[in-house]
Amino acid sequence: MGGAGALLRPAALKLNQRRDITSWLARWFPQTPAKSVVALKTPIKVELVAGKTYRWCVCGHSKKQPFCDGSHFFKRTGLSPLKFKAQETRMVALCTCKATQKPPYCDGTHRSERVQEAEVGSPL
């Protein structure tokens, strides 16, 4: 005579247990926010084709810079590529230092002392 409520209790208990484990893990093993790494210290010029969708590498680990090759998944960076659609066909400079304030486009940040002193492959 448990009714529908009896069927839901085990699932609710499991959900609460998961929350407890998650909060315990977060307390004892705090995660640092995911950071991009410097892929290169100069932008890459590419021709974007109008209407085409691109995936710009955010993590900096891609071997196909400035575009994503899925490395963020295998490196478990917690980052995802920036998906964007070209509005017109034109040559653009895409950021590879990953410090731009106008992703995916280069804004000149790679010339800063902070980026120039950083090692390729290291976070900023």
C-alpha positions in Angstrom: 0.0 0.0 0.0 2.9 2.3 -0.6 1.3 4.1 -3.5 3.2 6.3 -6.0 5.1 8.1 -3.3 6.8 4.9 -2.3 8.2 4.5 -5.8 9.8 8.0 -5.7 11.5 7.7 -2.4 14.5 5.6 -3.5 15.2 8.0 -6.4 15.0 11.0 -4.1 17.3 9.3 -1.6 19.9 8.6 -4.4 19.6 12.3 -5.5 20.3 13.5 -1.9 23.2 11.1 -1.6 24.6 12.5 -4.9 24.3 16.0 -3.5 26.1 15.0 -0.3 28.9 13.3 -2.2 29.2 16.3 -4.6 29.4 18.8 -1.7 31.9 16.6 0.1 34.1 16.4 -3.0 33.8 20.1 -3.6 34.9 20.8 0.0 37.9 18.5 0.0 38.9 18.8 -3.7 38.0 22.3 -4.8 38.2 22.8 -8.5 40.1 25.7 -9.9 38.3 27.5 -12.7 39.3 26.2 -16.2 41.9 28.3 -17.9 43.0 28.5 -21.5 46.6 28.0 -22.3 48.6 30.1 -24.8 48.7 28.2 -28.1 50.8 30.7 -30.0 51.9 34.3 -29.4 50.7 35.6 -32.8 47.3 35.5 -34.5 46.6 33.4 -37.5 45.1 35.0 -40.6 42.3 32.9 -42.2 39.7 33.5 -44.8 36.2 33.0 -43.3 33.5 32.0 -45.8 30.1 33.7 -45.5 27.5 31.5 -43.9 30.0 28.9 -42.8 30.0 27.9 -39.1 33.4 27.6 -37.3 34.5 26.3 -33.9 37.3 28.5 -32.5 39.5 26.7 -30.0 39.1 28.2 -26.5 41.3 25.8 -24.5 44.5 26.4 -26.5 45.3 22.6 -26.8 44.1 22.1 -30.4 46.7 21.0 -32.9 44.6 22.7 -35.6 44.8 26.3 -34.3 42.9 28.5 -34.3 40.1 25.9 -34.7 39.0 23.2 -32.4 40.1 19.6 -32.9 38.4 18.2 -29.8 41.5 18.3 -27.6 39.5 20.0 -24.8 37.5 16.8 -24.4 40.5 14.5 -24.1 42.5 16.9 -21.9 39.3 17.4 -19.7 39.7 21.2 -19.7 36.1 21.9 -18.8 36.1 24.4 -21.7 34.2 24.2 -25.0 34.9 25.8 -28.4 33.3 29.1 -29.4 31.0 28.4 -32.3 30.4 31.2 -34.7 29.1 31.9 -38.2 30.9 34.1 -40.6 28.6 37.0 -41.8 30.7 37.7 -44.9 33.7 36.2 -46.7 36.8 38.0 -45.6 40.3 37.6 -44.2 40.5 38.0 -40.4 43.1 37.5 -37.7 42.0 34.9 -35.2 43.5 34.9 -31.7 45.8 32.1 -30.6 47.1 33.6 -27.3 43.5 33.1 -26.0 43.6 36.4 -24.1 41.6 38.4 -26.5 38.7 40.5 -25.2 36.9 40.0 -28.6 37.0 36.2 -29.2 37.6 34.7 -31.6 39.2 37.8 -33.2 42.6 39.1 -32.3 42.6 42.4 -30.5 46.4 42.8 -30.1 46.6 41.4 -26.6 49.3 39.0 -27.7 51.7 42.0 -27.8 51.2 42.6 -24.0 54.0 41.8 -21.6 51.8 39.3 -19.8 51.4 37.2 -23.0 54.9 37.7 -24.3 56.4 36.5 -21.0 54.2 33.4 -20.8 55.4 30.1 -22.1 53.5 28.5 -25.0 51.3 25.9 -23.5 51.0 27.6 -20.1 47.9 29.3 -18.7 47.8 33.1 -18.4 
